[in-house]
Amino acid sequence: MLCPFSLRRAGRWLLGGMLASGCHFQGSGVIEPAARGEGVELRSLDGAAFVLRLSDGTEPLGYLDGHIVQVVGSRVGRSVRVQRWSIVEGLSGMPVYVGVVQRHGLGVALIDRQTGETWALDEAASATLAGWIGKVVLVEGYATGTQQLTATAWRPLDTQ
C-alpha cells in the first residue's frame, strides 16, 4: 500500500506536467481580434473565447478576422498554442483555398497548403495576384474545371 505522501507527490507531478504542456485542444469558431488588443482569439460557437498563440506556420490566422476556422493545439486555461489549423468557411460562404502563389504558364496558380494541389487561377485573378508571387494568400472561389479556380475574393496572409 502506498503512503498518502507519495500519492500527493505523484499527483503534484502529474498536475505540474499537464499544466506545463497543456491539454489537447480541438475547436472551431470565428477568428476575432483579441479583447486586449494583442493577437487574435477564437470565439467558439458557444461563446467561449480562447487566445491563440501563433508560431511559424500559424501566423496567417492573424489575418483571418471573421472566418470560421478549426484549430488543433494544446490548451492552458483560455490560451491555445496552435499546432494545426484549417478554414471551414470563408466570409461569403464559398470554399476557401490558402497557399502560396506561383507562376503557372501565362498566369498564376495557388499551391493549396492543405492538399498540396495546384489550382490554376482565372485570368482576372492571375492579373491581380501576379504581384504576390511567392506569398501566402487566401482565395475564395469555385472550381470551374479540373484544377481550375475562379476567384471571387482574395486577401494576403503574408506581410513580407
Order of alpha helices (4+ residues) and beta strands (2+ residues): alpha-beta-beta-beta-beta-beta-beta-beta-beta-alpha-beta-beta
